[in-house]
Amino acid sequence: MLKKGSKLYSILTGTCPKCQNDKMYIDRNPYNLPSVFKMHEKCSHCGLKYKIEPSFFYGAMYVSYGVGIAFGVAAFVISYLFLGTNLKVAFVAIIATLVIFMPIIMRISRNIWINMFVDYDKDWDKK
């Protein structure tokens, strides 16, 4: 399902959207909070500059809102509909989910944002 060359592969693995051979983040662990946003300047394989322009990743905040909503809805469905909890417990489950998964949500949002502007190029090394 996750084949190299797909946008989903780059988004979920955090690899370069152009060549998908190098990790974008300096620390692979998103829960190392001091380095959650620290990225390499460029891809070591294809040379793609990750920060395309100043303040490029500010747009990822809009994506983060949608990803957070998806995580919140999933938490509600699991707690309220599948586990049969009351609304107060479901609300606490939403808050806990958003707090626990915030570093992952931030990274996925950045990955989605850069993949909206950069396409995979299987022949990047021939250019």
Stockholm file with secondary structure:
# STOCKHOLM 1.0

chainA/1-127         MLKKGSKLYSILTGTCPKCQNDKMYIDRNPYNLPSVFKMHEKCSHCGLKYKIEPSFFYGAMYVSYGVGIAFGVAAFVISYLFLGTNLKVAFVAIIATLVIFMPIIMRISRNIWINMFVDYDKDWDKK
#=GR chainA/1-127 SS CCCTTSHHHHHHHTBCTTTSCSBSBSSSCTTCGGGSSCBCSBCTTTCCBSSCSTTGGGGHHHHHHHHHHHHHHHHHIIIIIISCCCHHHHHHHHHHHHHHTHHHHHHHHHHHHHHHHCCCCTTGGGC
#=GC SS_cons         CCCTTSHHHHHHHTBCTTTSCSBSBSSSCTTCGGGSSCBCSBCTTTCCBSSCSTTGGGGHHHHHHHHHHHHHHHHHIIIIIISCCCHHHHHHHHHHHHHHTHHHHHHHHHHHHHHHHCCCCTTGGGC
//
